[in-house]
Amino acid sequence: MYRWIIEADIYRLKKALRNDPQDAERRTLERRLALAEARLTAART
């Protein structure tokens, strides 16, 4: 995948987390953020 797409996804996830979501939504966003950061790391290698 293109790095800029992953970076945009990470930006949107971090922005959503700043809006103080409910617990279940927060866990989902944190999980998606961790996966996106792992994909970005893999794309850099």
N, C-alpha and C positions, 0 to 999 in steps of 0.2 A: 504494500500500500504506500501511497505517497505520504511523506512525512508531514506535509502541511495540512493534510486532511486529519491526521492523528493529532497534530498540535491544536487544530481548531476544535476538535472534539474535547481535548483536555481543557481548553479554555472555557468551553461551554459548561463542562461538568463542574469546574471550579466555581464558575459564576453561579450555577444552580445551588451548590453547597453553601455559598455565602448568603443565600436567601433563607437560611435556617429552615430546612424542610423537616417534616415529621420523621420519627425514628426509622420506620420501615423504608421510607423513600431515601433517607440519609444513607442507610446501609447499602441500598441498591446503587446509589450514586457513587459511594466510596468504592464499591466493588468494580463498577464500570471504569472509574478513574484509575484504579490500580491496573486493570487490564490494558487500558489505553497507554499508560506509562510503560508497561512491559512491552507493548507493541512498538512504541516509539524507540525504546532501547534496542529492540531486535532490528528495527529498520535502520538504525545507525551503524550496525555492524556489517 
